[in-house]
Structures are given as structure tokens and as C-alpha cells.
């Protein structure tokens, strides 16, 4: 069984689908969009290109 997470940038519309294999109900890979540069804030997602304009860290 596989699990996917689909993200779409709220600024430019770029989308990406992340996947992880599942074995016996345990994720074998973490679905962490932040590792790929995606930023999620208050229900909005921003791609790596748009994220710096919204990142207030």
C-alpha cells in the first residue's frame, strides 16, 4: 500500500506529489514537504520558489 500527499502552491499554482511506501501499517518514509523547501502556514502551502516571500523566521 502506498500513501501520497499532493501539494499546490497558493501563489503560483505549482504542484508536487510526495509518496511513501507503507509496510504493515507503518510508514517507511516520512512525508515532510519542508525537507523539499515547501512552506505551510495557516492552511496555505508555498512552493520552494515562493516560500521565501512568506517565511518570517
N, C-alpha and C positions, 0 to 999 in steps of 0.2 A: 504494500500500500504506500502511496506517496502523498505528500501534503504540499500544497503550493500557496504562495502569498503573492497577490498581484498588487502592485503599487502604481499610481498615476500621479504625476506632479500637478499640483493645483495651480502652478504658474504657467508652465509651458505645455503641459499635457503629455510629456514623455512618460512611457510606461515600462515597467520591468516586472518579470515574473520570477520569483525565487522559489526554489523547491528543496525539499529534504526527504530523504528516504525514511521510512518507518519500519522498524522491525519489532514485532511483538508488542506494539503499542508505545514503544519508546523512540523518541526522535534520535536519529543517529547524526544529525547535523542541525545546528542552530539556525533558525530563520532570523537573522539580525540584519535588517536593512541599513542600520547605522554603520556597520562594517564596510558597506559599499558606498558610503557617503550620503545616504538618504537621511533627511531630517523630518521628523514628525512632531508637529506642535498643535495641540488643541484640535485634533481631528483632521488636520491638514498635512499633506505629505509634499515634500520638495525634493527634486532630483539633485544629484551632486552639483550640477551646474547652477541651479537656482538657490540651493541651500545657504550659501554664504550670505546672501542678502537678507535672510531671515534668522540667522544664527546670532543670538545675543550673548553667547558665552564669553 
